[in-house]
Amino acid sequence: MRRYIILTLATILFGIGCDTQQNMTPSTVLPPPPPPLPPLVDKLDKPENIILLIGDGMGLTQITAGMYTQGNRTELERIKCIGLQKTYADNDVVTDSAASATAFACGVKTYNTAIGMDRDTLPVKSILKFAQDNNMSTGLIATSTIVHATPACFFSNNKYRRNYEEIAADMVGSDVDFFVGGGKKYFERRTIDDRNLIDELKKDGYVISDFAQKDIVDITPALDKKFGYLTADTDPIPVSGGRDYLIPASELGLEYLDAKSADNGFFIMIEGSQIDWGGHSNLLDYVVSEFMEYDKVIGMALDFADKDGKTLVVVTADHETGGLAIQPGSTMDSLEAAFTTTKHSGTMVPVFAYGPGAENFQGIYENTEIFEKLKNLLPSETK
């Protein structure tokens, strides 16, 4: 009898959960679900500043490995609005950095190796350019060369990502207020022409410095000048090898753009480029050390947003690299890792958003939607 009563109660309870409202008494009718969020937030809820943080190759396992290694904590845990983006390119399920960066920088799916070009090799306008249309100050920082795929998609349009000298030439006239990254030789020791782009940038109102002249921690850029700092002749070295500019450059960039922007706000993209390089090399220590440095930048951006109250921070990746898995037998002090490839994988990657407009980044969506969401959150919907 007791078993019969329990089964009867269970049937009634589960029946109520699945039945339609017409069989419920008024006291048991559930409240209607909240309405979906509008695709475009009200102007009062829009951010004044946007910080876009791209961890190249930073999939969920890279985040997890870095989190466990640094005491089971990451700055990303401060963020509550989380989504997933689909990373595939127009011509391949597995994207490269150029196609994925073009997607979230310019809003179009394109072929692998394209820099700010659509599938028909026509140039497309980036979110950085739309920000400039809104009189926002703009910045780019990378632990790769500044002409590498991800940063390049924000200021350049080129059919092929390895045309580094052509991409460097696009920095002239780009009006990017603040940029930091490697690749000095592509600006001054060129093979495709005899131009000295550093001299041209100086004539265009820039103060240009580099690793051989002065450490970036000793520089205070003048607000009436644009600023560029080249951190290496070609690719910067890993953080484990002594690279130390990302954190001070990020701090300097936020301070400079915040002061320069007055009431118009700023847009900055900061890339942790070499998380990807660790994945390509199948070296867990390389991946983890790069993530741990980048996590400090994430924390800095979140602290800035907390203090400022009008800054949106978006953290994501262009793709996952290495097909990384944490294996049985791992401890937080000693991870056993396995890589399935030395290339990229096709898995979705997380999107974290914090600050005004962050709720727009929840859910699962195409990587091109990151561009659309950011564009809709600019001070005015510039077309």
HUWO-V667101 format. One line per field, one symbol per residue. ss: DSSP state (h for helix, s for strand, l for the rest). phi: phi as a letter, one per 30 degrees, with the letter a starting at -180 (. if undefined). A space follows every 10 residues. Layout:
ss: ???
phi: ???
This chain:
ss: lhhhhhhhhh hhhhhhhhll hhhllhhhll llllllllll llhhhlllss sssssllllh hhhhhhhhhl llllhhhhll ssssssllll llllllhhhh hhhhhhllll llllslslll llslllhhhh hhhlllssss ssssslllhh hhhhhllsll lllhhhhhhl lllllllsss ssllhhhhll llllllhhhh hhhllsssss lllllhhhll lllllsssss llllllllhh hllllhhhhh hhhhhhhhhh lllllsssss sslhhhhhhh lllhhhhhhh hhhhhhhhhh hhhhhhhhll ssssssllls slllssllll sllsllssll lllsslllss sssslllhhh hlsssslhhh hhhhhhllll lll
phi: .ddddddddd dddddddcdd ddccdedcdd dddddddddb ddedcdddbb cccccdiddd dddddddddc iibbedddcc cbbbcdcedd cadcdcdddd dddddbibdb dejdcibddc hcdbdcdddd dddciddbbb bbccddcded deddbbbadb dcdddddedd ddididdbbb ldjeddcbbc ccacdcdddd ddddjcccba edcadddccb ddddbdbbbc cadbdddddd cjdbcddddd dddddddddd dhccibbbcb ccdceddddd dhcdddeddd dddddddedd ddddddddib cccbcabdac bjhdbccejd bddadccbcc accdccddbd bcbbjeiddd cdjcaddddd edddddcdeb ddc
